[in-house]
Amino acid sequence: MSTANWTDDQPIVSLKDVHKSFGDFEVLKGISFDVKKGEVICIIGASGSGKSTLIRCINALTEINSGSIKVEGIEVNDPNLNKLELRKRVGMVFQQYNLFPHRTALQNIMMAPVQVLRQPKQEVEERAHALMRKVRLDGKEHAYPGELSGGQQQRVAIARSLAMNPEVMLFDEVTAALDPETVKEVLATIKELAQEGMTCMLVTHEMGFAKEVADHMYFTDNGVIVEDGPPAEFFANPKDERTKQFLGQIL
């Protein structure tokens, strides 16, 4: 479980030949790539191409069949993995906000640091207030999820993930269920995190946003990475026919 051998000049997340099947259906067919500390990567591809499964494997929500995933030197595919140690380092925000409906925005943000990490309540509360300001929701601390718009709930979900002080943030189609107006609010929050140097891995359909914030793009098709590269090159000059076809349909 030691991370003593991990240093900042090594990739913070490293995937090597990752395979995952559900029954006979192979979803990931040998995925390998590295993410540097502070890097923002966007994974795009058609529905069912394995993007969400890949993201879920990184914080051990889905177990892989073979290969290696390391986060700050922690082997995620280790049978003795301490999931709490991993999830302190890796925050995840989903398409569904998964907020507790009977708890206020502030309480939702405070729950894990207080109950799971056993951090002092007062300290966590101060941090939660700061995070509410960060996601531009000051004044909504005592609102319940049902009183917030989808975009506001999603920003509370981002703040809740940040409350664990993660090193890496995973975003899985976080704007898919939102209307265009609230999409902007959520993307602005993610963009700010990226600019502050947070390592971010996003599965997204928002191509304009990907072009703007990503350091590196990955296109998955049928369980493999078909093409990757810096956004300028990736969007302007895709090499693979499948990438061209996909981008042709959505741009």
Secondary structure, 3 states (H helix, E strand, C coil): CCCCCCCCCCCCEEEEEEEEEECCEEEEEEEEEEECCCCEEEEECCCCCCHHHHHHHHCCCCCCCEEEEEECCEECCCCCCCHHHHHHHEEEECCCCCCCCCCCHHHHHHHHHHHHCCCCHHHHHHHHHHHHHHCCCCCCCCCCHHHCCHHHHHHHHHHHHHCCCCCEEEEECCCCCCCHHHHHHHHHHHHHHHHCCCEEEEECCCHHHHHHHCCEEEEEECCEEEEEECHHHHHHCCCCHHHHHHHHHHC
